[in-house]
Structures are given as C-alpha cells and as structure tokens.
Amino acid sequence: MADPFDDYALSLTPWMYLRLDETSGTSAVDASGNSQTGTYVNTPTLNQPPISFYRDWETDRKSTRLN
C-alpha cells in the first residue's frame, strides 16, 4: 500500500529522503534514488518518522520537512 506522505515527498524530487524506518544497523537508506545514504551515530532510536531534504539548485535554497 502506498504511503501518501512518501508519494508527496518523492514528488518534490528531494536530494535525500530518509524514511528512518530501519530497525537495526548503522545505515539510513535514501529512498530518493540519489544514493545519499545516511549513517546513524551514537545510540539513536530507530524506526522513526521520515525526514526529507530538498534543494532548489536554481535559487540555491534548502528546506527541510519534518513529520
């Protein structure tokens, strides 16, 4: 079943989209298709709501969307 937030976030063509739904390990998989894998450090709580980063290359703006 498709997630409406995932659909919306990916429609913005983010530079990086981390779902942060990993249940173990040290890597946060980038769902944007841009291979921007994140790395967990210290002792984070895993399997959390998603975060995405969008960069408008024409105006060099950066925005962050937190759920």
C-alpha positions in Angstrom: 0.0 0.0 0.0 1.4 3.4 -1.0 2.1 5.9 1.8 0.6 9.4 0.9 3.5 11.2 2.7 6.0 9.1 0.7 4.2 9.9 -2.5 4.2 13.6 -1.7 7.8 13.8 -0.5 9.1 11.9 -3.6 7.0 14.1 -5.9 9.2 17.0 -4.8 12.3 15.2 -6.2 14.2 15.5 -2.9 18.0 15.4 -2.9 17.7 12.9 0.0 14.7 11.2 1.6 15.3 9.2 4.7 12.4 7.2 5.9 14.3 6.3 9.1 12.4 3.0 9.3 15.4 0.8 9.8 15.1 -1.5 12.8 18.8 -2.3 13.1 22.2 -1.3 11.8 24.0 2.0 11.2 22.8 3.0 7.7 19.8 5.1 6.9 18.7 4.2 3.4 18.0 7.1 0.9 14.6 6.5 -0.8 15.1 9.4 -3.2 17.1 7.3 -5.7 20.1 9.6 -5.3 22.2 7.2 -3.2 22.7 9.7 -0.3 22.8 7.0 2.5 22.9 8.4 6.0 24.8 7.0 8.9 23.4 6.6 12.4 25.8 7.6 15.2 25.7 7.3 19.0 22.7 5.4 20.1 19.6 6.7 18.1 16.1 5.3 18.5 15.4 3.5 15.2 12.2 3.2 13.2 11.1 6.9 13.4 9.0 9.2 11.2 10.6 10.2 7.9 12.7 13.3 7.1 13.5 14.7 3.6 15.8 17.4 2.2 15.0 19.3 -0.9 17.4 21.6 -2.7 16.4 24.1 -5.4 19.5 24.3 -7.4 18.4 27.3 -9.4 17.9 29.5 -6.3 20.2 27.6 -4.0 17.6 27.3 -1.3 17.4 24.5 1.1 14.4 23.3 3.0 13.7 20.5 5.5 10.4 18.8 6.0 10.0 17.0 9.3 7.0 15.0 10.0 
